[in-house]
Structure formats: C-alpha cells, structure tokens
Amino acid sequence: MSAELLSLAAAHHGVFTHAQAASRGVDPSRLRRWEKAGWVERVGPGVYRVAGAPASWREALAAAVLSVSGALASHRAAAALHGLDGIRPGRIELVVPRWSRRHRAGLVVHESTDLRPVDSGEVDGIPCTTLVRTLVDLPAVVHEFRAGQALDSAARRDRSVLSRVSARHLEVARRGRDGTVALRSLLAERGIGDRIPDSGFERMALRLIENSALPRPVLQHMVRDGDFLCYLDLAWPHQLVAMECDSLEHHFGARAHQWDRERRRHLTRLGWTVLEFTYQDVAHGGGGVVLRDLTHHLL
C-alpha cells in the first residue's frame, strides 16, 4: 500500500474512502487486489479499513460518517467526541441535511433542515457538529439531567459557551422541535434567557449606549429572509442599523468565519448597515469611536 494512503488512514482511525484512494493514485483494480489479498476490508459503501488497524468506537464512527454522504457525527456521538460529562462513547449517531437520509443498520441518522456551515467541525479527525450545535441538539435525545451535565461541563471550560448556545438555540428553535423546551429550561436555570445581551462585551456596549443620547437598541433582533435567519447583537430596526460586537472567542475556524462573512453580506443585501466594533473600541477612550459612528448613522 502507498505510504500516503496509509498516513491518511492512520489520521482517520484506519479508514479511508474509495474517492480518497483514487485521489492518491490508487485505481479501483488495485484496491480490489488489496481487498482480495486481505490488506484492506470494506466496512461500508465506498469505505475501507486497513486490515489490522485497532478496532475502536472512533474507527466505527469515522467509517459511518464517511459512508453516509453529507453526514456529521452528532448528538450523543458528538457529545462523546467533545468529551462532555454524562455522555459515554457507544452509540453511532449522525446528522444529515433533510431529504438525504440514509438508513443503515446499527446507525441512528437524524435529518435537519437548519444545518449551516457554522455547525460543522471536526474532532480527532472525525467530522462532527460543533460543541455549540451539539449542546443545542443533545436535549432532543437524552434526559434533561444528562443534557444539563453536558452543558455544565462545557461551561466550566468556557463560560461564554452558554450565551453562544442560547444564540444558536434562538436561530433553530421552533414549535415542535425536539428538545427546544428542555434546552430553554436548562439555559434559564443558568441565568441565560431569550433576548439578553449575549456576552459581557455586549453588556458593556449596551451600558455605553444607554449613557448617551442615542436611542436604546433592540437586543438579539431577529432577521429572517426566506431560509436565511440570524440574530443581531444590538439593532435599530427602523433605521436598519446594527452593531456587532466582534470577539475572537466567537470565531473558531474557517467554517465559522465563512458563515460570519456570508451572514453579513446577506444583511447588506437586505439594506442593513452593520457596524463592527471590537472590545478595544468599546472599552478604551470612553467608547468615543463607537458613539461617533452610531451617532452618524442614527441621528
């Protein structure tokens, strides 16, 4: 076998796809010879494992994700990958965009109408839902106590995760969506509710505005345009002006960054003026830069 393909398989728990092999110069006839010789074995549609690779839950999960087009490890499987309390490795659970569901024995496959690039991440070489999306989805499939354990363990690592879960929850929540009520209750118990400032940074910005002559903004204002849905940190809807509090802690990786750019381009097409400020803009010099720009657009 080629060293390049072996290296790829090693980084993904011993599994690879037919397409990955082809991209590395391994044609189908050679792959069949390797399979016949017992060097590789087929473990799913178009998915192979290197013979002798250690069998593990992660290997089975990686193979399942690769075998279902567009799939991400999700719900309990993603929670176990993220190392959240109360959820142990065991169940193979995936999410796919709606209408692309594939039934496979031994797999739990969910359909979703609201998966976005910002929900897609990777842990230990396995594509999975991000920590935030995993915490949003988890109450639909586990007892509220277990979901609370997972939420608390994530918050111990980074307190800001609660506000980020609340923001994503607002974007996907709808009547009848499994887990919506449970997650709302869990967030409320932890002091996180609907339409509150999403972070200490935003609370500081709100205080700055309230102490000025500017009109009070709407918090977490919803903008919907067909399938597009987002919430603005601080907004003045009548003037179509929004203030976004940019913090590095909310931008983790290329997918989240790309979603942020697409979101702001869409808002611009809808006529919104989105003013972006950093912590330094708000905290330093009495927030003069912020107040000057907002005054220009609002008064």
C-alpha positions in Angstrom: 0.0 0.0 0.0 1.1 3.6 -0.6 2.7 5.4 2.3 0.4 8.4 1.6 -2.7 6.4 1.8 -1.5 4.7 5.0 -0.8 8.0 6.5 -4.3 9.3 5.6 -5.9 6.2 7.1 -3.8 6.5 10.3 -5.1 10.1 10.8 -8.7 8.8 10.5 -8.6 5.8 12.7 -7.6 3.3 10.0 -10.4 4.1 7.5 -10.5 5.8 4.1 -12.9 6.2 1.1 -12.7 4.9 -2.4 -12.5 8.6 -3.6 -9.6 9.3 -1.2 -7.7 6.3 -2.6 -8.4 7.5 -6.2 -7.1 11.0 -5.4 -3.9 9.4 -4.3 -3.4 7.4 -7.5 -4.9 4.1 -6.3 -7.2 2.8 -9.1 -10.2 0.6 -8.4 -8.4 -2.6 -9.7 -5.5 -2.1 -7.3 -8.0 -1.5 -4.4 -9.8 -4.8 -5.4 -6.5 -6.6 -5.3 -5.6 -5.2 -1.9 -9.1 -6.3 -0.7 -8.6 -9.8 -2.1 -5.2 -10.1 -0.5 -6.7 -9.1 2.8 -4.8 -5.9 3.2 -8.0 -3.8 3.3 -11.6 -4.7 4.0 -14.8 -3.0 3.0 -16.7 -1.6 6.0 -19.4 0.5 4.3 -20.4 1.8 0.8 -17.1 3.1 -0.7 -15.4 2.9 2.7 -12.4 0.7 3.6 -10.3 0.0 6.7 -6.7 -1.1 6.8 -6.5 -4.7 7.9 -5.0 -4.9 11.4 -6.0 -1.4 12.4 -7.1 -1.4 16.0 -10.9 -1.7 16.3 -12.5 1.1 18.3 -15.6 3.1 18.7 -13.9 6.1 16.9 -13.0 3.8 14.0 -16.6 2.7 13.6 -17.8 6.3 13.9 -15.3 7.6 11.3 -16.4 4.8 9.0 -20.1 5.6 9.5 -19.6 9.3 8.8 -17.6 8.6 5.6 -20.2 6.1 4.4 -23.2 8.5 4.5 -23.0 11.5 2.1 -23.0 14.8 3.9 -23.1 13.3 7.4 -21.6 14.6 10.6 -21.3 12.8 13.9 -23.9 14.4 16.1 -26.0 14.3 19.2 -24.6 11.6 21.7 -21.8 10.6 19.4 -20.6 14.2 19.0 -21.0 14.8 22.7 -18.7 11.9 23.5 -16.2 13.2 20.9 -16.2 16.6 22.6 -15.7 14.8 26.0 -18.8 16.2 27.6 -19.8 14.8 31.1 -22.7 12.3 31.3 -22.2 11.0 27.7 -20.1 8.0 27.0 -18.9 6.6 23.7 -21.1 3.9 22.3 -23.9 5.0 20.1 -23.1 5.7 16.4 -25.2 8.8 15.7 -25.2 11.1 12.7 -27.0 14.1 11.3 -27.6 14.8 7.6 -29.4 17.6 5.7 -33.1 16.9 5.2 -34.0 14.6 2.2 -30.6 13.0 2.2 -31.2 10.5 5.0 -29.7 7.0 4.5 -30.9 4.0 6.6 -28.0 1.9 7.8 -28.2 -1.0 10.3 -26.8 0.0 13.6 -26.8 3.7 12.9 -29.0 6.5 14.2 -29.3 9.0 11.4 -31.1 12.4 12.0 -32.3 14.8 9.4 -32.0 18.5 9.8 -33.4 21.5 7.9 -31.2 24.0 9.7 -27.6 22.7 9.4 -25.3 25.5 8.4 -21.5 25.7 7.8 -21.1 27.2 11.3 -22.4 23.9 12.7 -19.7 21.8 11.1 -16.5 21.0 12.9 -14.0 18.1 13.4 -12.7 16.3 16.5 -9.9 13.8 16.3 -10.1 13.6 12.6 -13.9 12.9 12.6 -16.3 15.4 11.0 -18.9 16.3 13.7 -21.2 19.0 14.9 -19.5 21.8 16.7 -19.6 22.0 20.5 -22.4 24.6 20.4 -24.6 22.7 17.9 -24.0 19.5 19.8 -25.3 21.1 23.0 -28.3 22.5 21.1 -29.2 19.1 19.7 -28.5 17.0 22.8 -31.7 17.6 24.8 -33.7 16.0 22.0 -32.1 12.6 22.7 -31.1 12.4 26.3 -32.7 13.1 29.7 -32.7 16.7 30.7 -30.4 15.9 33.6 -27.8 14.4 31.2 -28.1 17.4 28.9 -27.5 19.7 31.9 -24.4 17.7 32.9 -23.0 18.2 29.4 -23.9 21.9 29.3 -22.2 22.5 32.7 -19.0 20.6 31.7 -18.7 22.7 28.6 -19.4 25.9 30.6 -16.6 25.0 33.1 -14.1 25.1 30.2 -15.5 28.3 28.8 -18.4 30.3 30.4 -19.2 32.1 27.1 -20.4 28.8 25.6 -23.8 29.3 27.4 -24.5 32.6 25.6 -23.4 31.0 22.3 -25.7 28.0 22.8 -28.5 30.4 23.6 -27.9 32.4 20.4 -27.8 29.3 18.2 -30.9 27.9 20.0 -32.8 31.0 19.2 -31.9 30.6 15.5 -33.1 27.0 15.2 -35.9 26.8 17.9 -39.3 26.2 16.6 -42.6 24.8 17.8 -42.4 21.0 17.9 -38.6 20.8 17.6 -37.5 18.1 19.9 -35.5 19.4 22.9 -36.5 23.0 22.4 -38.4 23.4 25.7 -35.8 21.4 27.7 -32.9 23.5 26.4 -34.8 26.7 27.1 -35.3 25.5 30.7 -31.7 24.5 31.1 -30.4 27.8 29.9 -32.9 29.7 32.1 -31.7 27.8 35.2 -28.2 29.0 34.4 -29.2 32.6 34.0 -29.3 32.7 30.2 -32.6 33.7 28.7 -34.1 34.9 25.4 -33.2 38.4 24.2 -30.5 39.3 26.7 -27.0 40.6 25.9 -25.0 37.7 24.5 -21.8 38.4 26.4 -20.1 40.7 28.9 -18.8 42.6 25.9 -22.3 43.3 24.7 -23.5 44.4 28.2 -20.6 46.9 28.2 -21.7 48.2 24.8 -25.3 48.5 25.9 -24.3 50.5 29.0 -22.2 52.8 26.8 -25.3 53.5 24.6 -27.7 53.9 27.5 -25.5 56.6 29.0 -25.5 58.5 25.7 -28.2 60.4 23.8 -28.7 57.5 21.4 -32.0 55.6 21.2 -32.0 52.2 23.0 -31.3 49.3 20.7 -33.2 46.0 20.4 -31.2 43.1 21.8 -30.7 39.9 19.7 -33.0 41.2 16.9 -34.2 38.5 14.5 -33.8 39.0 10.8 -35.5 36.4 8.6 -35.4 36.3 4.8 -36.6 33.0 3.3 -34.2 30.3 4.6 -31.9 33.0 6.0 -32.2 33.6 9.7 -29.9 35.4 12.1 -29.9 37.4 15.3 -28.1 40.8 15.6 -26.3 41.7 18.8 -27.7 45.3 19.0 -30.1 46.7 16.4 -32.2 49.7 15.5 -34.6 48.0 13.1 -36.4 51.2 11.8 -33.1 52.6 10.7 -31.7 49.2 9.5 -28.6 49.8 11.6 -26.9 47.1 13.7 -23.9 47.0 16.0 -22.0 43.7 16.1 -19.6 43.1 19.0 -16.7 41.2 17.4 -14.8 39.0 19.8 -12.2 36.4 18.8 -13.7 33.8 21.2 -16.7 33.6 18.8 -14.7 32.8 15.7 -13.3 29.4 15.9 -12.0 28.2 12.5 -12.7 28.6 8.8 -16.3 27.4 8.8 -17.5 29.8 11.4 -15.5 32.7 9.8 -17.1 31.9 6.4 -20.6 31.8 7.9 -20.0 35.2 9.5 -19.0 36.7 6.2 -22.0 35.2 4.3 -24.3 36.4 7.1 -23.1 40.0 6.9 -23.2 40.0 3.1 -26.8 38.9 3.2 -27.7 41.6 5.7 -26.1 44.2 3.4 -28.2 43.0 0.5 -31.3 43.5 2.7 -30.3 47.1 3.3 -28.8 46.8 6.8 -25.7 48.8 7.8 -23.7 46.6 10.1 -21.2 48.4 12.3 -18.5 46.2 13.7 -16.6 47.1 16.9 -14.0 45.4 18.9 -13.6 45.2 22.7 -11.0 47.9 22.5 -13.3 50.2 20.6 -15.9 49.9 23.4 -13.6 49.8 26.4 -11.0 52.4 25.6 -11.3 56.2 25.4 -14.9 56.2 26.7 -16.1 54.4 23.5 -15.7 57.6 21.5 -15.3 55.8 18.2 -18.4 53.7 18.8 -20.6 56.7 19.8 -19.4 58.8 16.9 -20.1 56.1 14.3 -23.5 55.3 15.8 -24.5 59.0 16.0 -23.6 59.4 12.4 -25.9 56.6 11.3 -28.8 57.1 13.8 -29.2 60.8 14.4 
